Amino acid sequence: MQILQSDGFFQRSVANQFFIAKFVCFRGSERLMDKITLVIVDDHQIVCQGIKAMLATVSDIHIKDCVKDFRELFTTLKLEPSNIAIINLYNPAQEEVETIKQLSRQFPKVRLLVFAMEADDQFILQTIRSGAKGILTKESSRNDLVEAIYTIRNGYDFYDKSITNIILHSYLKRSPENEKEEEKEKLSTREEEVLTLYGEGYTNKEIADKLFISIRTVESHKNNIMKKINLRTTVDMVKFAIRNNYVDL
């Protein structure tokens, strides 16, 4: 009788341990699902390790893989898609613009964040049109990288200040001088302040610091502005600010 009781206790103990282990695994995978998942494209191991080190303390960002080239990226995304692909381009060529276009078409849910180390204005504009949701440069900081990841994961575009200037100059060159002021729903005073600062090239964090509000509040204002004036991207919003004299050039 004692042996039977011992065996029963052992069986229950094993069952309980199995349940606990299964629960822990489930909770672990559930926490992983809540994270922003990244894959890095760079054939320099030291660069991959550097980016991993910079993001190591950000608890809700998880780097799933670091691949050497676009071919490996396509293979990796087919097997297991990530939220964001960070693509480092050192000497960008037209072929890479076409590859970015293919990536955005084949994996529309994967946001493309490009590090353009050396690139001219034309390449930057082509990359944006091809589907890149964010562009950083060699002048960008760790804080810019983290903000870019959160911003494009939330469905918005993110461009380094120098990239924003390129976009503005490109728009001004082809914008008709006598274009009429666009019709728009009345913006609140705070929304106009946020719109003006976006037009001047400030980031979400910089706007939040300047207006003494949270980054989430800035994004909320930005979302309201875009809904009111029927815009889809940050670039459209900056263009609107210029057309309607929110920005002094």
N, C-alpha and C positions, 0 to 999 in steps of 0.2 A: 504494500500500500504506500509506503514511504517512497519507494522507487517510482511508482506511478505518479505520485504527487510531484516528485522531483522532475520527472520527465515532462509533466504538464507545465510546471513552472518554467523549465528550460525552453519548451516550445513557445510559451507565451512571451518569454524574454526575447527570444530570437525574432518573433513576429513584431514585437514592439520596437526592437532595434531596426528592423527592416523598414517599418513604417516611419520612424524618426529619420532614417537616412534618406528615404524617398521624399519626405517632407522638406528636408534641408536642401536636397537637390532641386526640388520644385521651386522653393523660395529663392535659391541661388539663380536659377534660370529666369525666374520672374523678375528679379532685380536686374539681371543682365538685359532683359527686354526693355526695361525702363531707361536704359542708358542710350546715349547717342553713339552709334557705332561708326567707326571710321576705318578706311583702308588708305594707306599711303602709297603713292607711286613715286619711287626714286631709286636709282641704281647705286646710290652711295649709302652704304650701311651706316656710316657715321651720322648722316642727315636723318635717317629714320630713327636712330637711337636718340638723336637730339630732340626731335619732335615728340617722341614718346616721353622723354624726360620732362619736357616743358609741360606736358599735359598730365603727367603722373598724379599730380595733386588735385586734379579736377575729377571729383568722384563720379559724376554722371556722364563721363566720356570714356568710351572703351575702344582702344585700337585693336582691331581684329587681325590685321595683317599688314605687311609691308611688301609690296611687289616691285619688281625691277623695271617693268615696262608696260605698255598698253596691252600687249598680248596677254600677259599674266593677269592684268586687271580684268579684262573681259572674261577670262576663265574663272577668276575668283568670284566675280559678281554673278555669274551664271549659277555657280554652286551655292553661294550664300550672299545675297545682297546686303549692302551696308547703307546706312543713312546718308553718309557723305564720303566722297572720294577726294582726297587731297592730292593734287597733281603738281609736281614740281617740274617746271620747264626752264631749262637753262639757256638754250639757243633755239627758241621757238621757230618753227617753219610752217608753211601752209599745210603740209601733211598732218601736222598735229591739230590744226584747226578743224580739219575734216574728221579726224578721229574723235575729237570732243563732240562734234555734231552727231556722229554715230553713237557715241556713248549716251548722249542725252535722249536720243530717239529710242535706243534699245532698252535703256534703264531709266525711264522718266521719273521714277521715285527716288533715284540716287542723285543727291545734290552734288554738283561739281565745284570744288573750291580750288582755284588755280593760283600757284605761286609763280608769278612771271618775273624771273630774275633779271632778264635782259629782253626787253620787247619795245617795239615802236608803237606809236599811236594806232596805226592801222591794224596791227595784230591784236591789240587790246580790244578794239571795237569789233573785230571779226570774232574774237573769242566769246565776247558777250552775246553777239547775235547767234553764235553756234550753240549756246545753252549753258555757259558757265554762270553759276549763280553768285559766285564770289571771286574776287581777284585781290591778291595781296602782292606786295613787292618786297624787295630786299630791305627796304626801310621799315617794313611793318614789324611791330613788336609782338611779344607773347600775348599781351592783352588784346591786341588786334586779332590775333589768331583765335583766341577763345571767344571773343565777341562775334567774329565771323562765323564760327561753328554754330553758336546758339542762334544767330540771326537767320542764317540760311536754313537751319533745321526747322525754324518756326515759319518758313515759307516766304521769307523776304530776301532781297538781294543785299550783298555787302561788298563795297568797293573801298580800297585804300583811298586816302585823300587825293593822291596824285592821279589815280585812275578816274576819280570823280571829275577832276579838272579836265582831263582828256575828253570825257563824255560831254562836258559843258561846252568846251571849245568846238567840238564836232557839231553839236547842235546849233550853236550860234552861227556857224558858217553857213548852214543851210536853212536857217530860220528866216522867213521873209520879214523885212524891216517894218512893214506896215500891218503886221498880223493883229487882228482884233483881240481884245481881251476875252478870254474864254468865260463862258457862263459857268457859274458855280453856285452851289448851295452855300449859304452863309457859314463861314468858319468861326469858331469861338476865338477869343483873344489868345488863349493858350495854344490852340491848334495853329493859329497864324505864327506864333512864336516858334513852335516846333517846325513848321514848314519852312520858315526863314532860315533856321539853323541847319536844316537838312540841305537847303539850297546853297548854304555857305560851306558845305562839305564836312560838317561835324558828324561824328559817330554817335550811336545811341548812348554810349556811356558818357561822352562829352556833353551831349545835350542834357542828360540826366543831372550831371554835376552842375552844369550852368544854370539850370532851372530849379535845382534842389528837389528833384523828384526821382522816383525809381526808374530803372531801365524798362521794367514792365509797363509803367505808366507811359513812358515815351512811345513804346510799341503800340499801346492802346490808342494814343493820340494819332499815331501814324496810320493805324488801321482805319480810324474814323475819318481822317482826312482823305484817304484813298477811296473810301466808300462814298463820301459826299461828292467828290469831284470825278468819280468813276475812273480811277487809275489802277493799274495793275502792278507796277514795279516802282522801286525807289527812283530809278532813272526817270520814269514818267513824272514822278512827283517833283524832282529837281527841275525838270524842263518846265513844268507848270509854274514853279516859283519864279523862274526867270521870265517867262512870258508875261506874267502878271505883276511884275515889279516888286516881288517880295525880297529880291536880292539886288543889292547895288553892285554893279560891275564896273 
